[in-house]
């Protein structure tokens, strides 16, 4: 029995297009090449995540940016599925940095929609506590000491806090809603 496939609207409502969106993306570092994408599909063919998601297809994402479908992109949690393995970038004949475009979309989603995966919020919180993404358990620190390893470098957490505040990330971090899970929808999995 064939698995059901998710259908996405084929008709685009002209009122839902943001003609400035592509230009917003182009101004972001690494995403300047979006206009070079000619939809060959190499990025999607090589993408590990695209095999498991009906929405997350690098080629589709690039085209949606080109068409100005900002709302559809920024409201879809699947943009957080990208592993930033850069396989799409490595194989793109035009040198389009799709992973950088996805990073730009994520940044816009956080800034405009105030949402981010809970794991990212946890990592940012850890950075503010210790300067590291991973909080080293005291048992591991003791083991390092027993093995004669040097102490881990100490971070100036107060400087990190100032950086978070100066960039506005502290406000975003405090106000952003958490996305606890990003799940493939029924019929979304491709084998």
C-alpha positions in Angstrom: 0.0 0.0 0.0 1.5 3.3 -1.0 2.0 5.9 1.7 -0.2 9.0 1.5 1.7 12.1 0.3 1.2 15.6 1.7 -0.3 18.0 -0.8 0.9 21.6 -0.9 -1.2 24.2 -2.5 -0.2 24.6 -6.2 -1.8 28.0 -6.5 -0.1 30.9 -4.9 -2.3 33.8 -3.8 -0.7 37.0 -5.2 -1.6 38.8 -2.0 0.6 36.3 0.0 3.7 37.1 -2.0 6.3 39.5 -0.5 8.3 40.9 -3.4 10.9 42.4 -1.0 11.6 39.1 0.7 14.2 37.8 -1.8 16.1 41.1 -1.4 16.0 40.8 2.4 17.6 37.3 2.1 20.2 38.5 -0.5 21.4 41.0 2.1 22.3 38.3 4.5 25.8 36.9 4.6 26.1 33.7 2.5 22.7 34.0 1.0 23.6 36.5 -1.8 23.5 33.8 -4.5 19.8 32.9 -4.3 19.3 34.5 -7.8 21.8 32.1 -9.2 19.7 29.0 -8.4 18.2 27.7 -11.7 16.4 24.8 -10.0 18.5 21.9 -11.2 17.7 19.9 -8.0 21.2 18.7 -7.2 20.9 20.1 -3.7 17.7 18.1 -3.0 19.0 14.9 -4.6 22.0 15.0 -2.2 20.1 16.3 0.9 19.8 13.7 3.7 16.8 15.4 5.3 14.8 15.8 2.1 14.4 12.0 2.0 12.3 12.2 5.2 10.3 15.4 4.8 7.7 16.4 2.4 8.4 20.1 2.9 12.1 20.3 3.5 13.6 20.2 0.0 16.4 22.7 -0.6 15.4 23.2 -4.2 11.8 24.1 -3.1 13.1 26.4 -0.3 15.3 28.2 -2.8 12.3 28.6 -5.2 10.0 29.8 -2.5 12.5 32.5 -1.5 12.8 33.5 -5.2 9.0 33.7 -5.4 8.6 35.8 -2.2 6.7 33.1 -0.2 7.9 34.5 3.1 4.9 33.5 5.3 5.0 29.9 4.1 8.7 29.6 4.8 8.9 31.3 8.1 5.9 29.6 9.5 7.1 26.1 8.7 9.0 24.4 11.5 10.7 22.1 9.0 13.3 24.9 8.3 14.9 23.7 11.6 15.5 20.2 10.2 18.6 21.3 8.2 21.7 19.7 9.7 24.0 22.2 8.0 26.1 19.4 6.6 26.8 21.7 3.5 26.3 18.8 1.1 23.9 21.0 -0.9 26.5 23.7 -1.1 29.3 21.3 -2.0 27.4 19.9 -5.0 25.6 23.1 -6.3 26.9 23.9 -9.8 26.1 27.5 -9.2 27.7 27.8 -5.8 24.4 28.7 -4.1 24.8 28.4 -0.3 21.4 26.8 0.5 22.4 26.1 4.0 23.2 29.8 4.5 19.8 30.7 3.1 18.2 28.3 5.6 20.2 29.9 8.4 18.9 33.3 7.2 15.4 31.9 7.2 15.8 30.6 10.8 17.2 34.0 11.9 14.2 35.7 10.4 11.7 33.2 11.9 13.2 33.8 15.4 13.2 37.6 14.9 9.8 38.0 13.4 7.8 35.0 14.8 9.6 34.7 18.1 10.0 30.9 17.8 13.0 28.6 18.1 13.6 25.0 19.0 13.9 24.4 22.7 17.3 22.8 22.3 18.6 26.1 20.9 17.2 28.0 23.8 18.9 25.5 26.1 22.2 25.8 24.3 22.0 29.6 24.5 21.2 29.4 28.2 24.2 27.1 28.8 26.5 29.6 27.0 25.3 32.3 29.4 26.0 30.0 32.4 29.4 28.7 31.4 30.5 30.0 28.0 30.0 26.6 26.5 27.0 25.0 24.7 27.5 21.8 26.8 27.5 22.1 30.6 30.3 19.8 31.8 29.1 17.7 34.8 31.3 18.0 37.9 32.0 14.3 37.7 33.6 14.8 34.3 35.6 17.8 35.6 36.8 15.6 38.5 37.8 12.8 36.1 39.7 15.3 33.9 41.6 16.5 37.0 42.3 12.9 38.1 43.7 12.2 34.7 46.0 15.2 34.9 44.3 17.1 32.2 44.4 20.9 32.3 41.4 22.9 33.5 39.0 24.0 30.8 39.5 27.6 29.9 37.2 30.0 31.7 34.9 32.1 29.7 34.0 35.7 30.6 30.3 35.0 30.9 29.7 38.7 31.7 31.1 39.6 28.3 28.8 37.0 26.6 25.8 38.5 28.5 26.7 42.0 27.2 27.0 40.6 23.7 23.6 38.9 23.9 22.1 42.2 25.2 23.9 44.4 22.6 22.7 42.2 19.7 19.1 41.9 21.0 19.4 38.2 21.3 18.8 38.3 25.1 15.3 39.8 24.4 14.6 37.2 21.7 15.8 34.4 24.0 13.5 35.5 26.8 10.5 36.1 24.6 10.7 33.3 22.0 8.3 30.5 22.2 9.8 27.0 22.2 9.3 24.5 19.5 9.6 21.2 21.5 9.4 18.8 18.6 9.5 18.9 14.9 7.8 15.8 13.7 7.2 14.3 10.3 3.5 14.4 9.5 1.7 11.2 8.6 2.5 10.3 5.1 5.5 12.7 5.1 8.2 10.0 5.3 9.8 9.0 2.1 11.6 5.7 1.9 
